[in-house]
Amino acid sequence: MRPQAERWCHLSIGIASVLLTIGIGYDFIFGTKLADFLVIIAGLFIGWVAFLYCLGNASFWG
């Protein structure tokens, strides 16, 4: 994987993990609200985009 693609891969997976941790943690502690739900959905969306980006730029494709 190219170094720049690897940096973007790590950054986007890190952002998704932080969003999911904050959203799910806040949901368990204080209960569900629309803002928590949107943070969780944003984390899932960014996570899937990051996963597909990392998979597409993986070095085993050639």
N, C-alpha and C positions, 0 to 999 in steps of 0.2 A: 504494500500500500504506500502511496506517495505520502511524504511527511505532512503536507498541508491537508490532505484528505484525512489522515490519521488524527490530526489536531481537531478538525471539524467533527469527526466521528466521536472522539472522546468528549468534546465540549457539548455536543447535542445530547449524548447519552447522560452526561452529568446533569444537564439542565432538566431533562425529563425525570431523572431520579429525584432531584430536589423538589420539583413540582409535585410528584406523586407522594413523596414523603410528607411534605407540608399539607397537601390536600387531604390525604388519608388520615394522617395524625390529628389534624384539626377536626376532622369528621368524627373520629372516635372519642375525642375529648369533649367537644362541645355540641355535637350533633350536626346533622346535614343542613346546609343552607345552599342557596343557588351559587354563591361565590365559590364554596368548596367544591361543588360539583363541576363548575367550569374549570377550576384549577386541575382537578383530576382528569377531566376530558382533555385539557391542553397538554398535560403530562403524558397521557396515553398517545395522543396524536404526535407529539414531538418524538416520543419514544419509538413509535412505529416508523416514522420518517427517518429517524437516525438509524434504526436497524436496517431498513432497506438501503439507505445510503452507504452504510458500512459494508453491507453484503455486496452491493454493486461495485464497491471500490476494493474489495478484498483481492489479495495478490494471487489467490489460487485460481482465478478466472483466466489468467494468462497474460 
